[in-house]
Amino acid sequence: MDSLTQIVLGAAIGEVVLGKKIGNKAMLYGAIAGTIPDLDIVSSFFTDTVTALRYHRGFTHSIVFSILFAPLMAWLVTRYEPYKNFRNWSWLFFWAFVTHPILDAHTTWGTQLFWPLDIRLAFKSIFVIDPLYTVPFLVFLILAMVQNRTSEKRSYYNRMGLIISTSYLALTLLLKLVSYQKFENALDNQQIEYTEVSTKPAPFNTVLWTANVNTPTSFLIGYYSFFDSQPISFQAYPKNHEFLGELIHNKKVQEMIHISQGWFTITKKNGDLYYNDLRFGLLSMKPDAENFVFQYKMEVDANKEVTFVEVPKDTLDGKKLVAELWQRVKGN
């Protein structure tokens, strides 16, 4: 999830653990702890694209990290904070650390919660920025913050923020199930042969959902809004995996395929190959759009070593997508 959401969640967790003991300081430390797992992004400045993607939401988003670093952070804080209870500080950091990846596990990218096991947990039920999750949570957190640390209202507001946000998260799983069934029914009605369907919410909401469908020669992408009145339609994107040729055996290429879980297409532009990660969709809802959210140019040197360079995103595409989403959410 986005940084603000993780700050709010961490602050609320800090309040649960130590709010009555140290007041708003608990929220402050919880908020800081809630952002620490995302420091893994620093790896992108020192490694190649593929390695950075492999590390993203890896070790720092695991239970192992939470167990190892919670007491370390508690030890550091008790060196200078008046409140010296090592056990309580450890609990604050542990729960702030571990709830971060649990929340991230509901997004499309997911987390390696059980690192070092090579398992990426991704429920794909919520977009990384969802105002319906964050805004009510933030409001209740602020209401709690302005209360006296021993006030019952403070505990009540913080508890309500956690209950409402968690309930919404549970609702997204139910909405995902319903939308999945809608996509399956549409595929069956249109007699489309497929091997796998992966669904996720469109950006910023859980009313409009999108599906990636795996067929023998192409991937299909379709959209479904709970306000739809017309059948779901699907747009085909040829896999073009044969474009890779012998590069399919390259170590970096295999790593990218593993990272994208096989959901990728290859396109050619001016003689160059581009790797498109389909898990995150496109920056346009128009038919035949090819501006994928995550597209990488494959640069091959004389030794057949492959480097993946992410194609910069056009901010205008993002603005157009928001307008298109608003129209599509209202139904087809």
Phi, psi and omega in degrees: 000168181292163186299319181300316180298318180291328176295315180296314179298314180299319179296318180295321177294318178301320178296319180299317186281314189229009184303317182288342181271315188232007175067223186293343176299327178297319177295319181299310181292325176296320179296318178297313180297326181292343180259343186302317180303333181282359177292352177296345179296340179300332182299334182294340180275348186238354182229173176285169185302314184296315180296318179298319179295323180293323181281336185300128183054042178258250185305315183291348179251031184243162175296324179301314179300315181300318182291319184284319189266343177299309178294329178296314178294321178299318179298317180297316183293321181289351176290331186231343180279141178299324179281118193251007184290102184298319182297315181294320176296321179298319178296319179301310183291322180299310184290326176292321178293312190282330178288336177301303180291332177297319176293315179298334180296343180274355180269176183292321181289323179075189181217156173266067184302327184257025174311140013274005174295138183277067180232119177258113182274115182217104179279340177053048182248352181214143177283157185297337174234113180225104182302328182292337174276313191280315189297309178300322178300314181296319180299313180294327178294317179296318177300321178291321184299326185273000178270159173298145187297338179261001183289141176293329179297324180300311179297320182297311181297316180295318179296319179295321177300316179293319182294314182294316181294319179292322178296320178296320179298320177294322179298323180298327178293322177293317178297323177298316180299315180297314181295323178300316179296324178297317179294316179300316179298319180295318179295318179294317180296327180269005177054045178266126178276130182212162180247338184202146175231132177234124183246154178202158177285149173289164184305139168072009182201172174231022175267320180259128182238154178232149181233138168257129184239127181267117175242170184305320186244349183209168171254139176255143176237127180227161180234145176219126174252146178293352176259007182294146175238349181249159179300154177288136175247153183236142176252131183269139175233109181304140181293316180055031181296336180294341178298336182290332182056228180290344180295343180301336182268354180296140184300315181294322178295317178297323178295319179295320178297320179294317181298317181275003176056032177083355180272079181211153171235162176241133176235154178247133176221119179052039177084355180261150178263141178234135180259122184248118178274110186282347185300333185253008172073205184238166178267020177205148177256008180283146178302142178067014176294144181231012179272082182291148180301315178239104179235136184234129173281132181264111179259124184246124181271184184296335180267013179066021174277138186253132174241133179260125181241118182293133178284126181301146179270144177271122182299332178294325177298321180296318179294319178295322181297318179301317179295318179294320179298317181300319179290320184286328179302326184286357176112160181266000000 
